[in-house]
Amino acid sequence: MDCCASSNNTGVIKIRECPSCGEKGKNVQIITLKSLLKALALETIESENSYAFCSNPACSIVYFSGNHSQTFMENDLKVPVYQKNPSTNVPVCYCFDWTKDRLQAAGTDQRPADEIKAHVQAGSCGCEVNNPQGACCLGNVSAFVRGLKKG
């Protein structure tokens, strides 16, 4: 299923709190973890568990299991995590490589969001396997560009 499609809400989302910071996590599909975890971390996944993503930049946990028996940190992933990594070469859009640097170079231009939307409409995105949050990045891109406008 296309992660950016509006019909992606298939079922009830259970809200879980991160065992480290207490913030509400967002459910992620197991395919996201299978795609992004390094081999050593991937070997430890408990397939019967459900997992959530912690977006709190101050928290070291990226994923945690519903029963809190497992946690994964950024160094367990193959890619840096936009929400947790201050580096300017970190992707904000993982599918089409719109990094913080690239978005800053585009400035307040709407072009990045328009390009990403066109790719999404063409069915070219793969956020569920490319983006650590396991969901469409358009919200992150729009928020980043809004921050540029304010700054």
C-alpha positions as CSV (number, residue, x, y, z in Angstrom):
1,M,0.0,0.0,0.0
2,D,1.2,3.5,-0.8
3,C,2.3,5.1,2.4
4,C,1.4,8.6,1.1
5,A,-2.2,7.6,0.1
6,S,-4.9,9.1,2.2
7,S,-6.5,5.6,2.6
8,N,-3.4,4.4,4.5
9,N,-5.3,4.4,7.8
10,T,-6.1,0.7,8.0
11,G,-7.3,0.0,11.5
12,V,-7.1,1.5,14.9
13,I,-3.9,3.2,15.9
14,K,-2.8,2.4,19.4
15,I,-1.0,5.3,21.1
16,R,2.0,4.2,23.0
17,E,4.4,6.1,25.1
18,C,8.2,6.0,24.6
19,P,9.8,4.1,27.5
20,S,12.6,6.8,27.7
21,C,10.9,10.2,27.3
22,G,7.2,9.4,27.7
23,E,6.1,11.1,24.5
24,K,3.5,9.4,22.3
25,G,5.0,7.2,19.6
26,K,3.6,6.7,16.2
27,N,2.9,3.1,15.0
28,V,5.2,1.9,12.2
29,Q,4.9,-1.1,10.0
30,I,7.4,-4.0,10.6
31,I,8.5,-3.5,7.0
32,T,10.0,-0.1,8.0
33,L,12.2,-1.7,10.6
34,K,13.1,-4.6,8.3
35,S,14.2,-2.1,5.7
36,L,16.1,0.3,7.9
37,L,17.7,-1.6,10.7
38,K,21.3,-2.8,10.4
39,A,21.8,-6.6,10.4
40,L,22.7,-7.0,14.1
41,A,19.6,-5.1,15.2
42,L,17.4,-6.8,12.6
43,E,18.3,-10.2,14.0
44,T,16.7,-9.2,17.3
45,I,13.3,-8.1,15.9
46,E,10.4,-10.0,17.6
47,S,7.9,-10.4,14.8
48,E,5.0,-10.8,17.1
49,N,5.6,-7.3,18.5
50,S,4.3,-4.1,17.2
51,Y,6.6,-1.1,17.1
52,A,6.3,2.7,17.4
53,F,8.5,5.6,16.3
54,C,9.6,8.2,18.8
55,S,10.1,11.6,17.1
56,N,11.4,13.5,20.2
57,P,14.8,15.0,19.1
58,A,16.0,14.9,22.7
59,C,15.3,11.1,23.1
60,S,17.9,8.5,22.0
61,I,15.2,5.9,21.2
62,V,14.0,5.7,17.6
63,Y,11.8,2.6,17.8
64,F,10.3,0.8,20.7
65,S,8.0,-2.2,20.9
66,G,4.5,-2.0,22.2
67,N,5.4,-4.0,25.3
68,H,8.6,-2.0,25.8
69,S,10.7,-5.2,25.6
70,Q,12.8,-3.7,22.7
71,T,14.2,-0.4,21.8
72,F,16.3,0.7,18.8
73,M,18.6,3.7,18.7
74,E,19.7,5.8,15.7
75,N,23.0,3.9,15.5
76,D,20.9,0.7,14.9
77,L,19.6,2.2,11.6
78,K,21.2,2.3,8.2
79,V,20.2,6.0,7.8
80,P,20.3,9.1,10.0
81,V,17.0,10.1,11.5
82,Y,15.8,13.6,10.5
83,Q,14.0,14.2,13.8
84,K,17.0,13.2,15.9
85,N,20.1,14.2,13.8
86,P,21.1,17.9,13.6
87,S,23.4,17.4,10.6
88,T,22.5,19.4,7.5
89,N,23.1,16.5,5.2
90,V,20.3,14.4,6.8
91,P,17.3,13.7,4.5
92,V,14.0,15.4,5.3
93,C,12.5,13.5,2.3
94,Y,14.2,10.1,2.1
95,C,12.7,8.9,-1.2
96,F,13.8,11.8,-3.3
97,D,16.9,13.0,-1.3
98,W,15.7,16.4,-0.2
99,T,18.3,17.0,2.6
100,K,18.2,19.9,5.0
101,D,21.1,21.4,2.9
102,R,19.2,21.0,-0.3
103,L,16.0,22.5,1.1
104,Q,17.9,25.4,2.5
105,A,19.5,26.0,-0.9
106,A,15.9,26.1,-2.4
107,G,15.0,28.6,0.3
108,T,11.3,29.3,0.6
109,D,10.6,28.1,-2.9
110,Q,7.6,25.8,-3.1
111,R,9.4,23.6,-5.8
112,P,10.6,20.9,-3.4
113,A,7.1,20.2,-2.0
114,D,5.6,20.4,-5.5
115,E,8.2,17.9,-6.9
116,I,7.6,15.5,-4.0
117,K,3.8,15.8,-4.5
118,A,4.2,15.0,-8.2
119,H,6.2,11.9,-7.4
120,V,3.7,10.8,-4.7
121,Q,0.8,11.2,-7.2
122,A,2.8,9.2,-9.7
123,G,3.1,6.4,-7.2
124,S,6.9,6.8,-6.9
125,C,7.3,7.2,-3.2
126,G,8.4,4.4,-0.8
127,C,8.2,6.2,2.5
128,E,7.3,3.0,4.4
129,V,10.7,1.5,3.5
130,N,12.8,4.7,3.2
131,N,11.7,7.0,5.9
132,P,12.4,6.0,9.5
133,Q,9.1,7.4,10.7
134,G,7.5,5.0,8.2
135,A,5.1,7.7,6.8
136,C,5.0,10.3,4.2
137,C,7.6,13.1,4.6
138,L,5.5,15.9,3.1
139,G,4.6,17.2,6.5
140,N,8.3,17.3,7.5
141,V,9.3,19.1,4.3
142,S,6.5,21.7,4.7
143,A,7.4,22.3,8.4
144,F,11.1,22.7,7.5
145,V,10.3,25.2,4.7
146,R,8.0,27.1,7.1
147,G,10.9,27.3,9.6
148,L,13.1,28.8,6.8
149,K,10.4,31.5,6.2
150,K,10.3,32.4,9.9
151,G,14.1,32.4,10.3
